[in-house]
Amino acid sequence: MSDAEDEARADWEVRQNLAQASIGTVTAVDLTGESVTVTRGGMTRSMPWVGDAPWVGDRVLISVVGKQARCQVVHGAPLGTIVSATSTIATVSGDDGTIYAYPFVSGTEFVSGDRVALDHRCHLVAARLSTNPPPPDESPFPPQQPPPPQPTTHSADFYPKWSGSWWNGTYNSANVNVGSTTLGAYGYGRQIPSSVPSGATITAASLHLEQILDHVPGVASLMGTHAFADDSHPGTITNANVTGSTAVSGGTQDINLAGSAILAALLSASAFGIAFRSGQSYREFGQSPSGRIHLEWQA
């Protein structure tokens, strides 16, 4: 078969097999003539290139434009794994499944299994990787941080666990009497500090008192706190067990406790109830719901 027939047959094969483009391997490069020799499926064909100049061994994408076949370098996977290495050349299995034989910088040592970055434009093993690099962040904006949680409003009524009166230190009634020698008190146990978290913002606080009788309407009673934490009343309470002395007038009423030392003591568990000192006025408050403490807070 003549050379002309060979060329015609090759051209026909290219048109039949490569009309949709295919991959070949460069076996020779003519930089002066700006053409390469490409082998594909046992066929060899000379053609020009477009884009980056190919090297021998490069894979190229072959396409036919009109009657002219041309090729373009197909750059391989940017990462691969060392298969073997001499002092100058590393054989790399690219992540695309292709085997590359590329040189590397003098003084570098590679062992089988090393992960490496490949520079296909320069035909070079560019660098060893300690780990695979993370995938690029496809988002052009940093992730939005969720807004801080908003405080939740809570409210509760705390009823006395017990109430009582002590005449000269001896318990004598479940009502809260106050007199010259009689002390009265309400006890809440540990329900307040166990319900309201430390650091909560108190938005409302009040003490509800229901008066039964008042023998000295013009004289205020003196109210403080006590530290008896049990859910049942103690055997004795005296003025020595009472801290603070806030003046409280007679009558059924709701006393504002917001910001008071009494409320601070109840919240911090340094006190567990309120008491009315003996020696001031003479009046009587009822049992629960008298003594109810209403709290509202945010946390």
C-alpha positions in Angstrom: 0.0 0.0 0.0 1.4 3.4 -1.0 2.1 6.3 1.4 -0.8 8.2 -0.1 -3.1 5.3 0.6 -1.8 4.9 4.1 -2.5 8.6 4.8 -6.0 8.4 3.2 -6.8 5.3 5.3 -5.5 7.0 8.5 -7.6 10.1 7.7 -10.7 7.9 7.2 -10.0 6.1 10.5 -9.7 9.4 12.3 -12.9 10.7 10.9 -14.8 7.5 11.7 -13.4 6.9 15.2 -12.5 10.4 16.4 -15.4 12.5 15.1 -16.7 12.9 18.7 -13.1 13.4 20.0 -10.9 10.8 21.7 -7.7 10.4 23.7 -4.3 9.6 22.3 -0.7 9.6 23.5 2.1 11.9 22.2 5.1 9.9 20.9 7.1 12.8 19.3 7.1 16.6 19.3 8.2 18.9 16.5 8.4 22.3 18.2 9.6 24.0 15.0 6.7 22.8 13.0 4.4 23.0 15.9 3.1 19.5 15.4 3.1 16.3 17.3 2.9 12.6 16.5 0.0 11.0 18.3 -0.7 7.3 18.7 -4.2 6.0 19.3 -5.3 2.4 19.0 -2.2 1.4 17.1 -2.6 4.3 14.6 0.0 7.0 14.4 -0.9 10.5 13.0 0.8 13.8 12.9 -1.2 16.9 13.8 -0.9 20.4 15.2 -1.9 21.2 18.8 -3.8 24.0 20.4 -3.2 25.4 23.9 -0.2 24.2 25.9 2.7 22.6 24.0 2.6 18.8 24.6 5.4 16.7 25.9 6.2 13.2 24.8 4.0 10.9 26.8 1.3 13.4 27.3 -2.3 12.4 26.8 -4.1 14.6 24.3 -7.7 15.1 23.3 -8.0 14.6 19.5 -10.7 16.2 17.6 -11.4 16.8 13.9 -12.2 20.2 12.5 -13.1 20.1 8.9 -10.5 17.7 7.4 -7.8 18.6 10.0 -7.2 16.5 13.1 -5.7 18.5 16.0 -5.1 17.8 19.7 -5.0 19.5 23.0 -3.2 18.4 26.2 -5.3 16.7 28.7 -4.0 17.7 32.2 -4.4 14.8 34.6 -5.5 14.7 38.2 -3.7 17.1 40.5 -3.0 14.5 43.1 -1.6 11.0 43.1 0.2 8.2 45.0 3.9 7.3 44.6 4.3 3.8 43.2 8.1 3.9 43.0 10.9 6.4 42.8 14.5 6.5 41.7 16.8 9.4 42.6 15.3 11.6 39.9 12.1 10.1 38.6 8.9 9.2 40.4 6.3 6.9 39.1 2.9 8.1 40.3 -0.6 6.6 40.1 -2.8 9.6 39.5 -6.2 9.8 41.1 -7.5 9.7 37.6 -6.1 6.1 37.2 -3.2 7.2 34.9 0.4 6.4 35.6 2.8 9.3 35.4 6.6 9.3 35.4 7.7 12.8 36.4 11.0 14.2 37.8 11.1 16.0 41.1 13.3 18.5 42.9 16.8 17.3 43.7 17.2 16.2 47.3 13.6 15.2 47.7 13.0 11.6 48.7 9.8 9.7 48.1 8.6 6.2 49.2 5.8 4.1 47.9 2.5 5.2 49.2 3.4 8.9 49.6 0.6 11.3 48.5 1.9 13.9 46.2 0.8 17.0 44.2 1.4 16.9 40.4 2.3 19.8 38.2 1.2 18.6 34.8 2.2 21.8 33.0 5.8 21.4 34.1 5.7 17.6 34.2 6.9 17.6 37.8 6.1 16.0 41.1 5.5 19.3 42.9 5.3 18.3 46.6 4.6 15.6 49.2 1.3 16.0 51.1 1.1 15.2 54.8 -2.7 14.6 54.2 -5.1 15.1 51.4 -6.0 18.8 51.3 -9.5 19.6 52.2 -12.0 20.3 49.4 -12.3 23.9 48.6 -15.0 25.9 50.3 -17.5 26.5 47.6 -19.3 29.2 49.6 -18.0 32.7 48.9 -19.2 33.8 52.3 -18.3 32.6 55.8 -21.0 30.4 57.4 -23.5 32.4 59.4 -23.4 32.0 63.1 -26.7 31.3 64.7 -28.0 34.2 66.8 -27.5 33.8 70.6 -30.5 32.2 72.3 -33.0 34.7 73.7 -33.8 34.6 77.4 -37.0 32.9 78.3 -39.5 34.4 80.7 -40.6 32.2 83.7 -43.0 32.8 86.5 -43.9 30.8 89.6 -45.8 31.1 92.9 -44.0 29.6 96.0 -46.4 28.8 98.8 -45.2 28.3 102.4 -44.2 24.7 103.3 -45.2 25.7 106.9 -46.2 28.7 109.0 -46.5 29.3 112.7 -46.2 31.4 115.8 -43.8 31.0 118.8 -44.6 32.5 122.2 -41.5 33.0 124.1 -39.7 30.6 121.7 -42.4 27.9 122.0 -44.5 26.9 119.0 -48.2 27.6 119.7 -50.1 28.2 116.4 -50.0 27.6 112.6 -51.2 31.2 112.1 -48.5 33.9 112.0 -48.9 36.0 115.1 -46.8 38.9 116.0 -46.7 40.5 119.5 -44.6 41.6 122.4 -43.3 38.1 123.1 -44.6 36.3 120.0 -42.7 35.7 116.8 -44.3 34.5 113.5 -42.8 33.0 110.4 -43.3 31.3 107.0 -40.9 28.6 105.7 -40.4 27.7 102.0 -37.9 24.9 102.2 -35.4 24.8 99.3 -38.0 25.3 96.5 -37.0 28.9 95.6 -33.2 28.5 95.0 -33.8 25.1 93.3 -36.3 26.6 90.9 -34.7 30.0 90.0 -31.2 29.5 88.4 -28.3 31.5 89.6 -27.8 34.6 87.5 -31.5 34.8 86.4 -32.8 38.4 85.9 -35.7 39.0 88.3 -38.4 41.1 86.7 -41.1 40.9 89.4 -41.2 39.7 93.0 -43.9 40.1 95.7 -45.0 38.7 99.0 -48.8 38.2 99.6 -50.0 38.6 103.2 -53.6 38.1 104.4 -54.3 39.8 107.7 -56.7 38.2 110.2 -56.6 40.9 112.9 -54.6 44.0 113.9 -54.7 45.2 117.5 -52.2 48.1 116.9 -53.0 49.4 113.4 -50.5 52.3 113.5 -47.5 50.3 114.5 -45.4 48.5 111.9 -44.1 44.9 112.3 -40.5 44.2 111.6 -39.9 41.5 108.9 -36.6 39.6 108.2 -35.4 36.2 107.1 -34.6 32.9 108.8 -32.4 30.0 107.8 -34.5 27.0 108.7 -34.6 24.9 105.5 -36.7 21.9 106.5 -40.2 21.4 105.0 -41.7 21.3 108.6 -41.5 24.1 111.2 -38.7 24.1 113.8 -39.3 23.5 117.5 -38.3 27.0 118.4 -37.5 30.3 116.7 -36.4 33.5 118.5 -35.3 37.0 117.4 -31.8 35.7 117.4 -32.7 33.5 114.4 -34.0 36.5 112.4 -31.8 38.5 110.0 -32.9 42.0 108.9 -35.8 44.2 110.0 -38.0 45.6 107.2 -41.0 47.6 108.4 -44.4 46.1 107.3 -47.6 47.9 108.0 -50.8 46.1 108.8 -53.5 44.9 106.4 -53.9 42.4 103.6 -51.4 43.4 101.0 -48.8 42.4 98.4 -45.3 43.6 99.4 -42.8 44.3 96.6 -39.6 42.3 97.2 -37.8 43.2 94.0 -34.2 44.3 94.7 -34.6 43.7 98.5 -32.1 42.0 100.8 -34.9 39.5 101.7 -35.3 38.3 98.1 -31.5 38.1 97.6 -31.2 35.9 100.7 -34.0 33.6 99.5 -32.5 33.3 96.0 -29.0 32.6 97.2 -30.1 29.9 99.7 -28.7 31.9 102.6 -32.2 32.1 103.9 -35.3 29.8 103.5 -38.2 31.8 104.9 -39.4 35.1 106.4 -40.1 35.9 110.1 -41.7 38.8 112.0 -39.8 39.8 115.1 -41.5 39.8 118.5 -41.7 43.0 120.5 -43.3 45.1 117.7 -47.1 45.6 117.3 -49.7 42.9 117.7 -51.3 41.4 114.6 -52.0 38.1 113.0 -51.5 36.8 109.4 -53.1 33.7 108.1 -51.8 30.4 106.8 -51.2 29.7 103.1 -52.1 31.2 100.6 -50.9 34.0 102.9 -47.2 34.1 102.7 -47.2 33.2 98.9 -44.2 34.6 97.1 -44.7 35.3 93.4 -41.6 35.6 91.2 -41.0 36.3 87.5 -37.6 35.9 85.9 -35.7 35.6 82.7 -33.0 33.0 82.1 
